[in-house]
Amino acid sequence: MRIIGPDELVFGVDNIDDCRAFLSDYGLTETEEGLFEALDKTAVRIRPSDDPDLPPPLPTSTKIRQTIWGVEDQENLDAIEAELSKDREVHKAADGTISCKDDLNFEIAFRVTRRIPLDLPPERINSPGAAPGRAPNEIGAVQDAPARPRTLSHIVYFVPDMAAMSSFYIDRLGFVVTDKFTNTGPFLRPQANHDHHVLFMIQTPE
C-alpha cells in the first residue's frame, strides 16, 4: 500500500481568526477559506469546532478531527479501501476520498495525493570532511528570507494503547518501524516515503 504521508490535517477550532493569524505567521498560504498550504500543497485545514460537517471530536481536549493520508494512485487507494472494509465501515466521498476510524477511534481518510514535487536548493552548509557548500565568507542564510514551510512531514498521536495503535498501521497499512524511544513509542514510515518517519506515537493515559 503506497501511502506517502499526511496530505492534510483537519482541525475544529474555537477561534478561527487567531488560528488564521498563527498559520499565516508560520508561513503557510491560505489558498481557500480555512485551507493553509505548504509549498508542496500538503495542508492544514481549520473549521469552527461546531461545524456539523466535521467528524466528531475525540473525548479529549485535542482539536484534531481528521488525518488525511495521501497515496500514490487510485490502485493503492482501492487496495486500502478493500483492506479496511474487511472489519469496519468505510465511507467514500464524491471526490473519491475514503474515510473511517482506526483502531483507537482516530478519524482517518485516504486520497490520491495532492502533493506536488519540489525542486528547491538545499541548505548551503560547510562541514568537516565534505565538499564546501558555499565559498569562504559567503553568507549561508538570508536573515530576512520569508518563512515558507516546504511540507507537512509528520504527525504525532498521543495514544493510550501503543500496541493496538502501532499494529493497525503496521499490519493493515504496511507502515514500518524506523526507530523507537524506550517506553514512549515508535516512529513509523509508510511504503512510498523515504523520510525517517511520518507518524510518531507517545504512550499516554486515556
Stockholm file with secondary structure:
# STOCKHOLM 1.0

chainA/1-206         MRIIGPDELVFGVDNIDDCRAFLSDYGLTETEEGLFEALDKTAVRIRPSDDPDLPPPLPTSTKIRQTIWGVEDQENLDAIEAELSKDREVHKAADGTISCKDDLNFEIAFRVTRRIPLDLPPERINSPGAAPGRAPNEIGAVQDAPARPRTLSHIVYFVPDMAAMSSFYIDRLGFVVTDKFTNTGPFLRPQANHDHHVLFMIQTPE
#=GR chainA/1-206 SS CCEEEEEEEEEEESCHHHHHHHHHHHTCEEEETTEEECTTSCEEEEEETTCTTSCCCCSSSCCEEEEEEEESSHHHHHHHHHHHTTTSCCEECTTSCEEEECTTCCEEEEEECCCCCCCCCCCCCCCTTSCCSSCTTCCSSCTTCCCCCCCCCCEEEEESCHHHHHHIIIIITCCEEEEEETTTEEEEECTTCCSSCSEEEEECCC
#=GC SS_cons         CCEEEEEEEEEEESCHHHHHHHHHHHTCEEEETTEEECTTSCEEEEEETTCTTSCCCCSSSCCEEEEEEEESSHHHHHHHHHHHTTTSCCEECTTSCEEEECTTCCEEEEEECCCCCCCCCCCCCCCTTSCCSSCTTCCSSCTTCCCCCCCCCCEEEEESCHHHHHHIIIIITCCEEEEEETTTEEEEECTTCCSSCSEEEEECCC
//
